[in-house]
Structures are given as C-alpha cells and as structure tokens.
Amino acid sequence: MDFTDIAKMFDRLESTSARLEMTAILADFFKDCNPDDLRSIIYLSQGKLHPDFYGVELGMADKLVLRAIAFTSGTKDSKVEEMWVKEGDPGAVAEKLIGTKKQMTLFSEPLTLDRVVKGLTLIETAEGKDSQDKKMKHLANLLHDSGPLEARYLCRIVTGRMRIGASTMTILDALSIAFATKEDRESVERAFNVTCDLGLVAETICRSGIDGIQRIQVTIGNPIKVMLAERLPSIGEVVSKMGGECAIEYKYDGIRAQVHIGKDSVKIYSRRLEDLTPNFPDIAQALREHFKGTEAIIEGECVAVDAETGYMQSFQEVTHRRRKHGMDDAVKEVPVRIFMFDMLYVDGKDMTTTPYLQRRSALTEWFDISDNVQMSTMRIVHSEDEGEEFFEEAITARCEGVMAKSISDDSIYRAGSRGFLWIKYKKDYQENLTDSFDLSVVGAFYGMGKRAGKYGALLMASYDPEIERFGTVCKLGTGFDDAFLDGMPALLDGYKTSKRPSSLDAKMIPDVWFEPHVVLEVVAAEITVSPNHTAGMGMIKDDSGLGIRFPRFTGRVRDDKDAEQCTTVQEIMEMYEMQAHDSTGIDE
C-alpha cells in the first residue's frame, strides 16, 4: 500500500470533528485494507509502531525533526525554527517546505507503507553516541521521497502527536462496522479491554471476523484495562447500593499496579500501560519468589513505607520511584510494599469472569505473604455503622479512603468499565466538595508581575467519553510553586499547537493551546453551572457547562494517566449532584 493513501485518509480525519463522519471514513478505508497492513496502519494513526505497553517509542524531539526538514528541503535551520515557533507543529512546517510537487529522481524510491514502517523502525532502534544523527538521517531519507501531505504525517508520527482526532473508541466503532455488525461492538471492545492492543484487534477481525475476536483471551504480557469505581456521598448509601452488605477494602495512597508474572519474567504496568518494572525491581522479585504457580496477573497498590516505623507514606513519597536514574539508591531510600487486591489470571485460567470473593481467595491461595508482599486490608460489612467504623480505621491507617466491592454472584472484573460493582469513598467526601479532579491541560495564559515571561495560569479540561471530546472546566492559577512554574515549558511545550485542538470545545481563548496530554490533580471549592466553560454543555442549562470554582493544583502531576483517563464530564456531573448547593448555582 502507498503511504500517500494513508496520509490522505489521515487528512480527511483531521478535516472533521464529527465522530460519525470519522467512523465512516475509517470503516470505508479499513474494508479495503490487507490484514497484514491494518495492524501497522492502526499504530501509525496513533503516532506509534506498537501498542502502548510495548515500552519503546520513536522518541524524536521537535528540534531533531526540524533538522531533518531543513536537511531535506535545503532551508536554513533558523528559517525552519522560525516557522516552527509560528506553527507549533513540525508537521505543518514540513508540509510547507517539502515541495508541492514530488520530484522523482533516479535516487527516489516509492514511499510505501512497508518502507515507512522499516524506516521508522530504524529511527526507533538507533543507538550509540551518534544515534540522534542516525534518527535525523533516517527521517530525512523518508522525507526525500514524500510529498507535502506525507511529510506532514511522517513528522507527526515520529513525535507521537498525530492531531487527527480519531480515538480508540472511534476506531473500534469503525472496525465493527467494517468487519462485523453493530451487535458485535461489545465483543470487539472487550477484546481490546483484555489486550490493550488495538492493532491486534484490528488484524484479528480483518482476518478472522467476529469469531476470531471472540477467541481473544486474557494473556500474560498484554495488560488488561483496569476496572473503575463509581462514587457515592456517604457510607450509608454505599452499603445500601450494594444490597446491605459488601466487602470494603482500604484505598491506599499509592500507585495502582498490574503485575504480569510469567515463566521467565515479571512485568509491572501502570494504569497508563507504562512499564514500571525498572522502578519497582524489589516488588517484581518478591512477587516472583512468593508466587506458588507459573503464571499470573494480579493487581495491587504500590505504597511507600517509612523505613523505621513501617507506617504508610503519601503518594508523593512513592513517586520518588518514578525517576529514571539512581534506582538502586531509591530502592534503599524509599521502601515500597505492594498490597494485592485482585487476581485476574492464574496458570491458564481467566479469573476476570469469576466473582470478586473467589478472585480474592485465589490471591491468598497462590501467594505467600511477606514484609513487602501483602494483601489489602478488607472486611465484609453488613450495615452503615460497620462501614463507618472500617472507614475510620482506614483513615487512621493513613489511607485516603475505602473501596467498597460487590460480593454478589455477578461481581466479575469488568475490564475498562466503571460501575457500581465498585464504589469509592474518600475522606474528601466529608467536606463540601466530593473529590479531587484529574484534569488535562489544554491551554496556558502568560503571567504578569512575578510570573511575567512564564505561563501564569492554565486552561483545564475534562473528558466526555460519550462524545469523545474535551470540555473546559476551569482556569487554574493557584497551587504552583516556583519550581513548577519554571518547569512548565519542559512539561507542556512538546504538546503546543497553533490552533485549538480538534478534540476540544472551548469558549475561553488562551495565549497558547496544547493538545490534551498532561494531566494534573486539582481540588476546588465548588462545582457550578458556568457560561464560560464547555464541559457538560447544556446538561444543566442551555449555553452553559460545568465549571469548578477556586481550583488549586495539589502538586501532583498524574503521569500515570492519559488525557482520556482524566475525570470525565459524567463524574463531574455526579459530584455536582452530590454536593451541597443551592437551586441556582450559576457562576456568572
């Protein structure tokens, strides 16, 4: 397949923000694809060569891509960089500078999908002291034989920022339309939820139809999308919702981890599918040593503990294990304990389809408990009073709250789903506002006074999975210390764009736009109906969305979450309904 055809499809996607139109474009294109090509096309549409959990990225910085553009087009580096500052997108620069008519020469080769994948693989695997020069030259080699449109997307692929707006759910919709039926959509999504590999799902359904999809099973090495919880405003309502009895576990203030124990290796994944194994080598070793079987997938919370007292520490402490260097010292300085709370697979058996208590019982059967491998604290409660008593114990033990779990026969592990089989209740809920928010940065405003020359405030957004769009909820300007203010460009500028992201609805216009990627934890005083924000537009009042008042950054960058995993519009709506507010609640 010619890469030109793929680039034209990407361009059509980028030209619309309508999800149904995107789905139709993708479905029509997929129908004509060879199964051998489709997997790569899916990955490329996300700016990758592999699924998210693969752990290897193309890793080209904008400045290196600009060098390749300058080298290929014969333009001065200074001119290319000047255009980049204006455009905010290396792809747009390449499109303008790589000639409007491709000139084929004796030294040109057709730019096929296969050649693009091979060239990108050379970029990905370049190593050594001259690796950056190698990457630049490999990209320049591809750009040499590309036209403007192909150049745009080649440069976006290598930076991992495609900007075409096609989300995972849209691609799954398109695959269902192209190769199955509307009724099969749930099976297609489940196949993705238990493998986290969109390319695998695409190739399988293209090659073998829905029968192949239904044969996809939980597998060691393929992370499973985590199950999520709902929230309720009181322990009494939690217990009542669970039918009068439920299991309640401590909700630890750590990093949620999914651990894949194989025959010859152990992998620890974050909920964002990052490989955390290098950060927790002691936990990986301990789990392998204390597991009585051959293969397993378990979930637990990695929590920092005080070396002298053994008391649990806050989330900020365990994040010291996220650094890239000096891990031997970090392991000694920041002891970590994993509290296991679920078993998803063991020695050939998919445990996700079994009830919660059976999954928990399997953990105690298959693992020996040690100092740094323990079970989460759990109790079955039969009343509000018992639930309140356990909640107070959890807070005393320095947890952030509790997680209530159904013990009914249908309490299976619903990968990638949120529902009332699990309900979280945190100490924050005893305050006026019911929870913190994980919000995506989508814009920045330049500061004044002491913040002159820096980003002084950020435009924050929530995600609506039902329409696959982001909507703004607040302008965030408090809670930033000097170090964070100074570090904002390094954190954010890789996602800068010259125009409003196609997946974002916004009324406020910041000085700088960012593609949704970076997620920050925010607390606030109140949720209001706001004419200035677009999250949940029209849900409460026409021409108004949901906004949060007096937002403050907690200091926690949620690098364990993708933008699409941030707090949803539906969750904010639930919190709005839970909070104590008057009947108008309008933020003028």
C-alpha atoms as one frame of an Amber mdcrd trajectory, in Angstrom:
protein
   0.000   0.000   0.000   1.227   3.514  -0.823   1.723   5.748   2.191   0.045
   8.517   0.171  -3.294   6.725   0.503  -2.868   6.516   4.271  -1.874  10.190
   4.520  -4.980  11.196   2.544  -7.134   9.218   4.975  -5.432  10.951   7.928
  -6.092  14.320   6.266  -9.786  13.524   5.865  -9.985  12.619   9.552  -8.244
  15.825  10.554 -10.641  17.916   8.492 -13.671  16.939  10.572 -14.552  16.881
  14.273 -17.754  14.864  13.758 -17.363  11.432  15.287 -19.846   9.738  12.915
 -18.003  11.113   9.909 -14.654   9.950  11.314 -16.123   6.496  11.891 -17.401
   6.306   8.312 -14.044   7.437   6.881 -12.194   4.784   8.876 -14.680   1.983
   8.162 -14.551   2.605   4.400 -10.754   2.660   4.464 -10.429  -0.469   6.635
 -12.627  -2.524   4.291 -10.029  -2.223   1.516  -7.007  -2.987   3.729  -4.900
  -6.116   3.665  -4.877  -7.777   7.120  -1.073  -7.677   7.062  -1.179  -3.878
   6.668  -4.004  -2.971   9.008  -2.132  -3.533  12.260   0.606  -1.072  11.237
  -1.929   1.470   9.959  -3.723   1.412  13.317  -0.497   2.001  15.237   0.602
   4.782  12.886  -2.746   6.539  13.349  -1.744   6.910  16.990   1.820   8.006
  16.279   3.333   4.647  17.217   4.770   1.446  15.801   3.484  -0.742  18.647
   0.739  -0.899  21.277   1.043   1.499  24.226   2.504  -1.063  26.614   5.386
  -2.030  24.316   7.677   0.403  26.094   9.688   1.614  23.091   8.969   4.943
  21.423  10.201   6.642  18.288  11.436   9.413  20.554  12.235  12.245  18.144
  12.186  15.707  19.693  10.821  18.596  17.660  14.272  20.168  17.219  15.640
  16.956  15.703  12.682  16.715  13.318  13.313  20.335  12.286  16.912  19.409
  11.431  15.624  16.655   9.139  13.209  19.083   7.470  15.976  21.650   6.942
  18.343  18.981   5.576  15.748  17.636   3.132  14.337  20.936   1.925  17.626
  22.832   1.753  16.241  25.509   4.080  18.311  27.250   6.732  17.889  25.890
  10.242  16.989  29.354  11.545  14.190  29.733   8.971  12.769  26.296   9.800
  12.811  27.042  13.525  11.164  30.413  12.940   8.332  28.685  11.077   8.023
  26.102  13.849   7.656  28.792  16.529   4.806  30.275  14.478   3.100  26.982
  13.579   3.739  24.989  16.750   3.753  21.825  14.643   6.755  20.282  12.846
   4.312  18.533  10.519   2.900  21.835   9.288   6.436  23.135   8.694   7.365
  20.021   6.709   4.216  20.298   4.617   5.124  23.850   3.589   8.788  23.186
   2.892   8.691  19.745   1.266   7.892  20.727  -2.371   4.301  20.964  -3.513
   5.115  18.514  -6.307   7.145  15.424  -5.500  10.147  15.238  -7.784  11.016
  11.628  -8.606  14.688  11.097  -9.431  16.953   8.174 -10.184  17.615   8.060
  -6.435  13.950   8.087  -5.371  12.006   5.094  -4.128   8.238   4.664  -3.807
   7.040   5.621  -0.345   5.082   2.512   0.582   3.668   1.561   3.976   6.273
  -1.180   4.251   9.096   1.252   3.579   7.726   3.770   6.087   7.493   1.100
   8.801  11.047  -0.079   8.079  12.345   3.490   8.142  10.551   4.285  11.387
  11.910   1.064  12.891  15.439   2.236  12.065  14.655   5.510  13.860  13.255
   3.663  16.870  16.225   1.308  17.199  19.041   3.807  16.553  21.566   3.617
  19.406  25.017   4.857  20.321  26.645   8.240  20.637  25.565   9.270  17.125
  22.021   7.941  17.491  20.461  11.395  17.053  22.234  11.911  13.747  21.087
   8.463  12.623  17.482   9.250  13.516  17.646  12.549  11.652  19.068  10.944
   8.520  16.548   8.077   8.535  13.699  10.594   8.704  15.295  12.766   6.016
  15.510   9.673   3.792  11.737   9.208   4.088  11.021  12.909   3.643  13.145
  12.964   0.479  10.579  10.829  -1.329   7.464  12.267   0.265   5.032  14.898
  -0.905   3.708  17.656   1.380   0.885  15.594   2.881   3.045  12.554   3.574
   5.677  14.848   5.100   3.107  16.315   7.482   2.188  12.940   8.909   5.675
  11.444   8.879   6.818  14.293  11.123   3.803  13.899  13.381   4.259  10.148
  13.685   7.872  10.435  14.855   6.904  12.999  17.516   3.876  10.937  18.610
   1.406  13.804  18.087  -0.948  12.951  15.209  -3.739  15.504  15.842  -6.217
  13.611  13.647  -8.795  13.207  16.413  -9.558   9.509  15.943  -9.816   7.976
  19.405  -9.677   4.319  20.364 -13.472   4.121  20.687 -13.963   5.615  17.218
 -11.547   3.080  15.724 -13.377   0.232  17.490 -16.672   1.528  16.098 -15.182
   1.597  12.598 -13.782  -1.933  12.903 -17.194  -3.218  13.996 -18.889  -1.566
  11.020 -16.247  -2.721   8.534 -15.944  -6.369   9.573 -18.858  -7.269  11.870
 -22.224  -5.842  12.958 -23.433  -3.218  15.393 -24.456  -6.016  17.742 -20.848
  -7.274  17.815 -19.470  -3.944  19.061 -19.383  -5.082  22.714 -17.309  -8.159
  21.835 -14.860  -6.026  19.853 -14.418  -3.628  22.765 -13.938  -6.478  25.230
 -11.164  -7.905  23.017  -9.399  -4.559  23.268 -10.031  -4.231  27.011  -8.359
  -7.570  27.777  -5.366  -7.000  25.461  -4.861  -3.208  25.240  -3.651  -3.869
  21.675  -5.734  -2.079  19.072  -3.547  -3.359  16.242  -4.066  -6.975  17.309
  -7.830  -6.483  17.469  -7.840  -4.843  14.026  -5.784  -7.550  12.345  -7.791
 -10.316  14.019 -11.211  -9.007  12.982  -9.969  -8.220   9.465  -8.524 -11.722
   9.065 -10.977 -13.880  11.033 -14.095 -11.809  11.663 -16.050 -11.822  14.896
 -15.200 -15.498  15.501 -11.542 -14.551  15.778 -12.378 -11.672  18.112 -14.304
 -13.977  20.441 -11.272 -16.275  20.683  -9.091 -13.462  22.081  -8.384 -14.149
  25.743  -6.522 -12.690  28.699  -2.809 -13.260  28.063   0.383 -12.769  30.066
   2.208  -9.751  28.653  -0.910  -7.969  27.409  -2.125  -5.553  30.103  -5.843
  -5.550  30.891  -7.693  -2.229  31.065  -8.375  -1.582  34.721 -11.830  -1.739
  36.260 -13.003   1.575  37.678 -15.291   2.632  40.505 -18.296   4.908  40.912
 -18.705   7.236  43.914 -21.468   7.963  46.403 -21.663  10.703  49.068 -21.987
   8.556  52.203 -21.100   5.144  53.584 -24.790   4.522  54.210 -25.612   4.997
  50.531 -22.657   2.807  49.549 -23.815  -0.121  51.687 -27.424   0.347  50.587
 -26.414   0.392  46.906 -24.584  -2.908  47.457 -27.748  -4.533  48.800 -26.994
  -4.181  52.517 -23.655  -5.971  52.565 -20.372  -5.674  50.728 -16.632  -6.060
  51.005 -14.762  -2.881  51.917 -11.019  -2.514  51.365  -8.533   0.130  52.336
  -7.992   2.623  49.491  -4.236   3.133  49.600  -2.461   6.342  48.612  -0.006
   4.808  46.167   0.428   3.737  42.549  -2.003   1.200  41.156  -0.059  -1.605
  39.511  -0.988  -4.551  37.313   1.643  -7.262  37.571   2.197  -9.956  34.938
   4.203 -12.857  36.349   5.480 -15.028  33.515   7.591 -18.136  33.384  10.805
 -16.189  32.886   9.963 -12.578  33.717   7.811 -10.197  35.736   6.311  -7.006
  34.281   4.658  -4.250  36.302   2.342  -1.902  34.397   0.709   1.367  35.452
  -2.899   2.107  34.587  -1.439   4.174  31.734   0.308   0.990  30.489   3.791
   2.236  31.313   6.328  -0.437  32.229   7.113   0.290  35.889   9.269  -2.802
  36.385  12.554  -0.824  36.445  11.053   1.403  39.167   9.983  -1.471  41.411
  12.588  -4.228  40.918  12.250  -5.294  44.551   8.483  -5.777  44.210   8.907
  -7.738  40.953  11.438 -10.051  42.585   9.366 -10.511  45.736   6.196 -11.381
  43.815   8.038 -13.959  41.715   9.572 -15.519  44.835   6.295 -15.658  46.773
   4.086 -16.905  43.926   3.394 -20.635  44.082   2.410 -21.104  40.437   3.891
 -20.443  36.990   1.914 -17.521  35.517  -0.416 -14.918  36.991  -1.830 -11.432
  36.553  -2.595  -9.577  39.759  -3.488  -6.041  40.770  -2.193  -4.186  43.780
  -1.211  -0.802  45.126   2.477   0.071  45.496   2.769   2.182  48.639   5.844
   3.826  50.152   6.507   2.952  53.796   8.691   4.586  56.400  11.920   2.595
  56.722  11.999   2.935  60.521   8.339   2.813  61.581   6.771   0.870  58.714
   3.981   3.465  58.507   2.479   4.094  55.099   3.653   7.263  53.389   1.843
   9.595  50.979   1.682   9.285  47.200   4.388  11.945  46.847   6.867   9.583
  48.516   6.260   6.642  46.199   6.701   8.918  43.168  10.409   9.085  44.018
  10.486   5.596  42.497   9.387   7.062  39.132  12.772   8.634  38.422  14.903
   7.255  35.604  18.270   7.221  37.323  19.673   6.187  40.676  17.166   3.384
  41.230  19.488   1.394  43.499  19.551   4.331  45.899  15.810   4.927  45.511
  15.027   1.319  46.453  17.002   1.766  49.672  15.733   5.260  50.439  12.052
   4.612  49.643  10.934   1.134  50.751   7.763   0.054  48.959   5.126  -2.532
  49.803   2.526  -3.916  47.401  -0.967  -4.540  48.748  -2.606  -7.093  46.428
  -6.352  -6.733  45.897  -7.288  -8.723  42.777  -6.247 -11.738  40.709  -7.144
 -11.615  37.013  -5.414 -14.725  35.684  -3.567 -17.716  37.055  -1.952 -20.683
  35.296  -4.201 -20.762  32.243  -7.423 -19.663  33.951  -9.098 -16.341  33.160
 -10.244 -15.106  36.578 -11.953 -11.946  35.293 -15.211 -13.868  34.773 -15.347
 -15.170  38.368 -16.932 -13.298  41.334 -14.839 -10.944  43.453 -14.566 -13.109
  46.587 -13.271 -16.051  44.536 -10.644 -13.838  42.921  -9.529 -12.532  46.293
  -9.447 -16.025  47.777  -7.224 -17.130  44.886  -4.669 -14.480  45.890  -4.318
 -15.983  49.364  -4.029 -19.485  47.889  -1.352 -18.669  45.326   0.837 -16.196
  47.233   2.830 -16.353  50.435   2.683 -13.127  52.414   5.916 -11.322  53.271
   7.054  -7.924  54.501   6.658  -6.232  51.112   4.008  -8.503  49.548   0.746
  -8.259  51.458  -2.995  -8.462  50.989  -5.078  -5.311  51.079  -7.000  -4.964
  54.324 -10.620  -5.996  53.737 -13.732  -6.597  55.799 -17.245  -7.678  54.859
 -19.728  -5.257  56.395 -23.494  -5.618  56.861 -24.514  -2.141  57.975 -23.708
   1.552  57.730 -22.254   1.508  61.248 -19.834  -1.287  60.377 -18.877   0.557
  57.211 -18.260   3.825  59.089 -16.131   2.001  61.667 -13.978   0.430  58.948
 -13.678   3.781  57.165 -12.327   5.419  60.327  -9.805   2.586  60.683  -8.653
   3.189  57.099  -8.156   6.919  57.719  -6.255   6.184  60.938  -4.023   3.811
  58.940  -3.169   6.760  56.637  -5.259   5.623  53.695  -7.176   8.089  51.541
 -10.463   6.246  51.983 -12.095   2.916  51.201 -13.214   0.907  48.199 -16.489
  -0.975  48.523 -16.906  -4.037  46.289 -19.916  -6.138  45.471 -19.885  -9.726
  46.726 -22.792 -10.827  44.520 -22.554 -13.660  42.007 -22.239 -11.169  39.140
 -19.279  -9.304  40.698 -16.958 -10.133  37.797 -13.972  -7.987  36.820 -15.314
  -5.606  34.175 -12.154  -4.575  32.327 -12.217  -0.964  31.194 -15.632  -0.294
  32.734 -16.899   1.935  35.523 -19.884   0.823  37.568 -21.451   0.268  40.940
 -19.827  -3.134  41.460 -17.024  -0.996  42.912 -17.705   2.264  44.780 -15.026
   4.516  46.233 -15.476   6.704  49.288 -12.710   9.106  50.332 -12.190  11.398
  53.286 -12.604  14.342  50.897 -16.290  13.395  50.629 -16.855  14.590  54.184
 -16.021  18.092  53.004 -18.175  20.361  50.858 -16.819  19.070  47.546 -16.721
  15.357  46.952 -13.349  14.624  45.388 -10.263  15.903  43.646 -10.230  16.196
  39.853  -7.695  14.858  37.377  -7.829  17.385  34.524  -5.980  17.770  31.248
  -4.025  20.917  30.384  -5.335  22.326  27.099  -4.056  25.917  27.215  -1.899
  28.466  29.025  -2.112  32.174  29.777   1.043  34.245  30.093   1.684  35.603
  33.568   2.105  39.127  34.836   4.107  40.637  37.678   6.273  37.955  39.278
   5.094  35.497  36.642   5.959  37.731  33.691   7.671  35.746  30.946   6.194
  32.474  32.240   2.924  30.597  31.968   0.891  32.140  34.767  -2.315  30.095
  34.540  -3.587  27.024  32.734  -6.836  26.181  30.975  -8.025  22.793  32.248
 -10.448  20.332  30.664 -12.460  17.236  31.449 -13.196  14.374  29.033 -16.582
  13.176  27.812 -16.195   9.581  26.575 -19.751   9.542  25.218 -18.903  12.134
  22.551 -15.118  11.649  22.706 -14.417  15.338  23.283 -12.801  17.505  25.926
 -14.561  20.464  27.521 -13.042  23.175  29.694 -13.907  23.391  33.400 -11.587
  25.993  34.921  -8.705  28.402  34.635  -6.049  27.195  37.086  -3.598  29.681
  38.571  -3.011  28.714  42.194  -1.029  25.977  43.871   2.056  26.444  41.663
   5.390  26.769  43.435   8.380  28.438  41.750   9.887  25.131  40.658   6.672
  24.057  38.919   6.291  27.441  37.220   9.855  27.214  35.925   9.300  23.659
  34.735   6.042  24.259  32.861   7.627  24.756  29.408   9.501  21.455  29.643
   6.319  19.720  30.799   3.940  21.257  28.268   5.646  22.688  25.202   6.003
  19.325  23.480   2.212  19.394  23.051   1.907  23.017  21.879  -0.282  23.619
  18.856  -1.047  26.737  16.830  -4.812  26.241  16.953  -7.466  24.836  19.236
  -7.164  21.018  19.369  -9.784  19.349  17.196 -10.992  17.239  20.137 -11.631
  20.279  22.385 -14.648  22.538  22.827 -13.734  25.877  24.429 -15.086  29.385
  24.830 -12.023  30.755  26.622  -9.109  31.552  24.316  -5.699  31.066  25.967
  -2.421  32.546  24.782  -1.140  29.060  23.942  -3.036  25.890  23.022  -1.906
  22.376  23.976  -3.029  19.002  22.721  -4.636  17.156  25.669  -1.898  15.024
  27.204  -0.619  16.313  30.560  -2.943  15.576  33.494  -2.832  17.477  36.807
  -4.654  16.803  40.065  -6.824  19.730  41.133  -9.018  20.451  44.168 -11.727
  23.097  44.299 -14.406  24.612  46.494 -17.496  24.029  44.387 -18.890  22.859
  41.067 -21.103  25.419  39.352 -23.037  25.951  36.162 -20.795  28.238  34.123
 -21.454  30.146  30.877 -17.677  30.343  30.411 -16.936  26.610  30.244 -17.961
  23.828  27.901 -17.746  20.543  29.840 -21.261  19.124  30.005 -22.609  21.918
  27.815 -26.398  22.071  28.095 -26.693  19.318  30.712 -27.969  21.737  33.362
 -28.632  24.971  31.477 -28.654  25.899  27.790 -25.421  27.537  26.588 -23.649
  26.741  29.877 -21.346  23.986  31.015 -19.929  22.800  34.319 -17.154  24.787
  35.962 -15.211  24.394  39.177 -14.665  27.398  41.447 -11.461  28.302  43.275
  -9.389  25.483  41.740  -5.974  24.757  43.210  -3.187  22.493  41.940  -2.300
  19.852  44.531   1.269  19.478  43.250   0.514  16.067  41.778   1.195  15.525
  38.066  -0.815  12.443  37.088   1.756  10.936  34.751   0.094   7.590  35.424
  -2.924   8.739  33.409  -3.546   9.563  29.757  -5.705  12.577  28.986  -8.631
  10.308  28.130  -8.334   8.784  31.621  -8.883  12.114  33.362 -12.026  12.885
  35.345 -14.988  12.576  33.000 -17.817  15.035  32.474 -20.190  12.387  33.773
 -18.213  12.107  37.026 -18.222  15.873  37.498 -21.975  15.855  36.908 -22.352
  13.184  39.598 -20.279  15.285  42.009 -22.363  18.350  41.160 -25.484  16.455
  42.126 -23.839  15.145  45.321 -22.531  18.437  46.644 -24.471  20.808  48.837
 -25.528  23.660  46.545 -28.479  25.968  46.069 -31.036  25.577  43.336 -29.480
  28.131  41.023 -25.745  27.540  41.368 -24.945  29.783  38.423 -21.396  31.087
  38.082 -21.685  34.372  36.262
